[in-house]
């Protein structure tokens, strides 16, 4: 087996698998490592946005994804603390992808990560130069201050080393690559804590994802996402900072929400299929350093989760595309220095920065209960406003209007 690689990908989730797929397209020799063996679960909301759809389409995987068990999403429903709801029909606009340039029907999916991640990993496995499951990376190798490989243990317990000019950390919020390069940090102001539980027999499930801003976790939300065979992904999340300040127990908050109106009726016959499971989400309300000498961080390891929606897969796939683009240029130039790799970080924030700054502002606006109540109540009564919100979701209209105080002032007089 040839042990010469252009890059080592640590982590085989959506960011890592997509990185391997793009690397293969560029003729790069990639070693793909993951500590788990697929299929494996990943605690998540399981939603795939328009950005994910665009990348999957570019990789010729969209039709394969359509065949996976899950649910097609044609609408988003927002609920305010007062109980008003507005359903935003995604079919009102096409999705205009800011990175790929593709214009596709606006749609999304909800697919269990155990299913989706296995699908992506199995697509990446034969395209990577080499793929090792059950390999636990324990340390990074360096020469002259530059990362040049990894050291770890395979599933037989054998200690092994692999070397490459580039190491890409695609290994989630608890990233060993981020930790060993001293870029890992846990800042409660920029972390969300969430809880997920799969249910069956939740009533009134439709072809929509539901985000309900509830008093129990403001500025967070309670969600209900449909899955296959009448099951649902149900969860709740909020900023770690607020959770600590208010002493919120998310398990108790979840139970409180589904036990009271307007949700008690829908959960009267519902049955949990698991114990609620929690996880941490480093959100992109803060621009973190995500590159250095011989390495780049991607996906959750880079803290790219949307601060408002909590969606991370689409941004992870974006980071994979741009990291491989940068890797190819760096290898061609024979320069894997931090100075060269900075272009990855710059290009990523050029693609995502405006959206993430707006999402951060929306997250902050979500602290104001009267404002949430007003916007969602008005949208529920005004089809033109609902259409405007859909256009912003689809990138047909600039989202920045949502952060302009004049936008809300005008709403008062609609």
C-alpha positions in Angstrom: 0.0 0.0 0.0 1.4 3.4 -1.0 1.8 5.5 2.1 2.5 8.7 0.3 -0.3 11.2 0.5 -1.1 14.8 -0.4 -3.3 15.3 2.5 -4.7 13.5 5.6 -8.3 14.0 6.4 -9.1 13.5 10.1 -12.8 12.7 10.4 -15.1 11.0 8.0 -18.4 12.9 8.7 -19.9 15.2 6.1 -17.0 17.6 6.1 -14.4 14.9 5.8 -16.2 12.7 3.3 -16.9 15.7 1.1 -13.3 16.7 1.3 -12.2 13.3 0.1 -14.7 13.5 -2.8 -13.4 16.9 -3.9 -9.8 15.8 -3.5 -10.4 12.8 -5.8 -11.8 15.2 -8.4 -8.6 17.2 -8.3 -6.4 14.1 -8.4 -5.1 14.5 -4.9 -4.0 11.5 -2.9 -6.0 11.5 0.3 -5.9 9.4 3.5 -9.3 9.4 5.2 -9.4 8.5 8.9 -12.2 8.2 11.3 -12.2 6.9 14.9 -15.7 5.3 14.5 -16.9 2.5 12.2 -19.8 3.4 10.0 -22.8 3.4 10.4 -22.6 5.4 13.5 -25.0 8.0 15.0 -24.3 11.7 15.3 -26.5 13.8 17.6 -28.0 16.5 15.2 -31.2 18.0 13.9 -30.6 15.9 10.7 -31.7 18.8 8.4 -30.0 19.4 5.0 -30.4 22.9 3.7 -30.3 24.4 0.2 -26.5 24.8 0.5 -26.2 21.1 1.2 -28.4 20.3 -1.8 -26.2 22.5 -4.1 -23.0 20.8 -3.1 -24.6 17.3 -3.3 -25.8 18.2 -6.8 -22.4 19.4 -7.8 -20.9 16.0 -6.6 -23.6 14.1 -8.5 -25.0 12.7 -5.3 -28.4 14.4 -5.0 -30.4 11.6 -6.7 -28.7 9.1 -4.3 -29.7 11.2 -1.4 -33.3 11.3 -2.6 -33.4 7.6 -2.3 -32.4 7.5 1.4 -35.1 7.1 4.1 -36.1 10.5 5.4 -38.4 13.4 4.6 -38.5 16.0 1.8 -38.8 19.5 3.1 -41.0 21.9 1.2 -41.6 24.5 3.9 -40.3 26.1 7.1 -42.7 27.0 9.9 -41.7 29.6 12.5 -43.6 29.9 15.8 -43.3 32.8 18.2 -43.5 32.7 22.0 -47.1 33.7 21.9 -48.1 30.7 19.9 -48.6 32.3 16.4 -47.1 30.4 13.5 -46.2 31.2 9.9 -45.5 28.6 7.2 -43.0 29.7 4.6 -43.4 27.9 1.3 -40.0 27.2 -0.1 -41.3 26.7 -3.6 -41.9 30.5 -3.9 -38.3 31.0 -5.0 -35.4 29.0 -6.4 -32.2 28.6 -4.3 -29.4 30.8 -5.6 -26.2 29.2 -4.2 -23.6 31.8 -3.5 -20.6 29.4 -3.8 -21.4 27.0 -6.6 -23.5 29.5 -8.6 -26.2 26.9 -9.1 -29.9 27.9 -9.2 -31.9 24.9 -8.0 -35.5 24.4 -6.8 -35.6 25.4 -3.1 -35.9 22.2 -1.1 -34.3 20.4 1.7 -34.3 17.0 3.5 -34.3 15.6 6.9 -32.3 12.4 7.0 -30.9 10.7 10.1 -27.2 11.3 10.4 -26.6 7.6 10.8 -28.0 7.1 7.3 -26.7 10.3 5.6 -23.2 10.1 7.0 -22.9 6.4 6.0 -24.0 7.2 2.5 -21.4 10.0 2.1 -18.7 7.9 3.7 -19.4 5.0 1.4 -19.2 7.3 -1.6 -15.9 8.7 -0.4 -14.3 5.4 0.6 -13.5 4.1 -2.9 -12.4 7.6 -4.1 -9.9 8.2 -1.3 -6.4 6.8 -1.8 -6.8 5.0 1.5 -9.5 4.9 4.2 -9.2 3.6 7.7 -12.1 3.3 10.1 -11.6 2.7 13.8 -8.4 4.8 13.7 -8.0 7.1 16.7 -5.7 10.1 16.1 -3.9 10.9 19.3 -1.3 13.5 18.2 0.0 15.5 15.3 3.4 15.2 13.8 5.4 18.3 13.1 8.7 19.4 11.6 10.2 22.8 11.9 6.9 24.1 13.5 4.8 22.8 10.6 2.2 20.0 10.9 3.2 17.1 8.7 1.2 14.1 9.8 -0.7 12.2 12.5 0.0 9.6 15.1 -2.7 7.2 16.4 -3.9 3.8 17.0 -5.7 1.5 14.6 -8.6 -0.8 15.5 -6.2 -3.6 16.3 -4.5 -1.4 18.9 -1.4 -0.9 16.8 0.3 2.5 17.0 0.8 4.0 13.6 2.1 7.2 11.9 1.1 8.8 8.6 2.6 11.8 6.9 1.4 14.3 4.4 2.1 18.0 3.6 -1.4 18.9 4.8 -3.7 17.8 7.6 -7.3 18.7 7.5 -9.3 18.6 10.8 -12.8 17.5 10.0 -13.3 15.9 13.4 -16.2 17.8 15.0 -16.6 20.3 17.8 -14.2 18.3 20.1 -11.5 18.3 17.3 -8.2 16.7 18.2 -6.6 18.7 15.4 -7.9 22.0 16.9 -6.8 20.9 20.4 -3.3 20.0 19.3 -2.8 23.2 17.3 -4.2 25.2 20.3 -7.1 26.6 18.4 -9.8 24.9 20.5 -11.7 27.1 22.8 -15.0 26.8 24.7 -16.6 30.2 24.9 -20.1 30.1 26.4 -21.0 33.2 24.4 -20.5 31.4 21.1 -21.6 27.8 22.0 -25.1 26.4 21.8 -26.1 23.4 23.8 -28.9 21.2 22.3 -30.8 18.1 23.1 -32.3 15.7 20.5 -34.8 12.9 20.9 -36.4 10.7 18.2 -40.2 10.2 18.6 -43.0 8.3 17.0 -46.7 9.2 16.8 -46.2 13.0 16.9 -49.3 14.3 15.2 -49.6 16.8 12.4 -46.2 16.1 10.9 -46.0 17.7 7.4 -43.5 18.4 4.7 -41.9 21.1 6.8 -39.4 21.7 9.5 -40.7 23.6 12.5 -38.7 26.1 14.6 -40.6 27.4 17.6 -39.1 30.2 19.7 -40.3 29.3 23.2 -39.9 31.2 26.4 -38.2 28.2 28.1 -35.0 28.7 26.0 -35.1 32.1 24.4 -33.2 33.1 22.3 -33.0 29.4 21.4 -35.8 27.3 20.0 -37.8 24.0 20.1 -37.9 22.1 16.9 -39.9 19.3 15.3 -38.5 17.8 12.0 -40.3 15.0 10.2 -38.5 11.8 9.3 -39.5 8.5 7.6 -42.4 6.3 8.7 -44.1 8.9 10.8 -41.1 9.4 13.1 -39.7 12.8 14.1 -36.5 14.5 15.2 -37.6 16.6 18.2 -35.2 18.9 20.1 -34.4 22.0 22.0 -31.4 24.2 22.3 -30.1 27.6 23.6 -26.9 29.5 24.1 -24.6 28.0 26.7 -24.2 31.5 28.2 -27.9 31.8 28.7 -28.3 28.3 29.9 -25.7 28.9 32.7 -27.2 32.3 33.7 -30.7 31.0 33.9 -29.9 27.6 35.3 -31.9 25.9 32.6 -32.0 22.0 32.5 -32.7 21.2 28.8 -34.3 17.9 29.6 -36.8 19.6 31.9 -37.3 22.4 29.4 -38.0 19.9 26.6 -40.6 18.0 28.8 -42.2 21.3 29.8 -42.7 22.4 26.2 -44.2 19.2 24.9 -46.5 19.0 28.0 -48.1 22.4 27.5 -50.3 24.1 24.8 -50.0 24.3 21.9 -47.8 21.2 21.7 -49.4 18.9 24.4 -52.1 17.8 21.9 -49.5 16.8 19.3 -47.5 14.8 21.8 -50.5 13.1 23.5 -49.9 9.8 21.8 -46.2 10.3 21.1 -43.5 7.9 22.4 -39.8 8.6 22.6 -37.6 6.1 20.8 -34.5 6.9 22.8 -33.3 8.8 25.8 -32.7 12.5 25.0 -29.1 13.1 23.9 -27.2 16.3 24.1 -24.3 17.9 22.2 -22.4 21.1 21.8 -22.4 23.4 18.8 -19.6 26.0 18.4 -21.5 28.7 16.4 -20.1 31.2 14.0 -21.1 34.3 15.9 -17.3 34.6 16.3 -14.8 34.3 13.5 -12.2 31.8 14.7 -8.8 31.2 13.4 -9.1 27.9 11.3 -5.7 27.5 9.6 -2.0 27.3 10.5 1.3 25.8 9.4 0.3 22.7 7.4 -3.3 22.4 8.5 -6.9 23.6 8.1 -10.0 23.1 10.2 -13.4 22.4 8.6 -17.0 22.1 9.6 -17.8 21.9 13.3 -14.1 21.8 14.1 -13.9 25.3 12.6 -17.0 26.5 14.5 -19.1 27.1 11.3 -22.6 26.4 12.7 -25.2 29.0 11.9 -25.9 31.0 15.1 -29.6 31.5 14.3 -30.8 28.2 12.8 -28.2 25.8 14.3 -27.6 24.3 10.8 -24.1 23.1 10.2 -24.0 20.6 7.4 -24.2 23.0 4.6 -21.4 25.2 5.9 -19.3 22.1 6.5 -19.7 21.1 2.9 -18.8 24.6 1.8 -15.7 24.4 3.9 -14.7 21.1 2.3 -15.0 22.5 -1.2 -12.9 25.6 -0.4 -10.3 23.7 1.7 -9.6 21.3 -1.2 -9.4 24.3 -3.6 -6.8 25.8 -1.3 -5.0 22.5 -0.8 -4.6 22.0 -4.5 -3.2 25.4 -5.0 -0.8 25.0 -2.0 0.5 21.7 -3.2 1.0 23.0 -6.7 3.0 26.0 -5.3 4.9 23.7 -2.9 3.8 26.1 0.0 1.7 24.8 2.9 2.6 27.7 5.2 0.0 29.5 7.3 0.5 32.5 5.1 -0.6 30.6 2.0 -3.4 28.7 3.7 -4.9 32.0 5.0 -6.6 32.2 1.6 -8.9 29.3 2.7 -10.1 31.2 5.7 -10.5 34.4 3.7 -12.4 32.7 0.9 -14.6 30.8 3.4 -15.6 34.0 5.2 -16.1 35.8 1.9 -18.6 33.1 1.0 -20.3 32.7 4.4 -19.4 35.8 6.4 -22.2 38.1 5.5 -24.8 35.4 6.1 -23.2 34.4 9.4 -23.0 38.0 10.6 -26.7 38.4 9.8 -27.6 35.2 11.6 -25.6 36.4 14.6 -27.7 39.6 14.6 -30.9 37.6 14.3 -29.9 35.4 17.2 -29.4 38.6 19.2 -32.8 40.0 18.1 -34.3 36.7 19.3 -33.7 37.8 22.9 -36.6 40.3 22.4 -39.8 38.4 22.9 -42.1 41.3 21.7 -40.1 41.6 18.5 -40.3 37.9 17.7 -44.1 37.9 18.4 -44.6 40.9 16.1 -42.6 39.6 13.2 -44.1 36.1 13.1 -47.6 37.4 13.8 -47.3 39.9 10.9 -45.8 37.3 8.5 -48.7 34.9 9.4 -51.2 37.5 8.2 -49.3 39.0 5.3 -48.4 36.8 2.3 -46.1 39.4 0.9 -44.0 39.4 4.1 -43.9 35.6 4.1 -42.7 35.7 0.5 -40.0 38.2 1.4 -38.7 36.0 4.2 -38.7 33.0 1.8 -36.7 35.1 -0.7 -34.2 35.9 1.9 -33.8 32.2 2.8 -33.3 31.4 -0.9 -30.8 34.2 -1.3 -33.1 35.8 -3.8 -33.2 39.0 -1.7 -30.5 40.4 0.7 -30.9 39.0 4.2 -29.4 42.2 5.6 -32.8 43.8 5.6 -33.7 41.6 8.6 -31.1 43.4 10.7 -32.2 46.9 9.7 -34.3 48.6 12.5 -36.3 50.3 9.7 -37.5 46.9 8.6 -39.2 46.4 11.9 -40.5 50.0 12.1 -42.2 49.5 8.7 -43.7 46.3 10.0 -45.5 48.2 12.7 -47.5 50.0 10.1 -48.2 47.2 7.7 
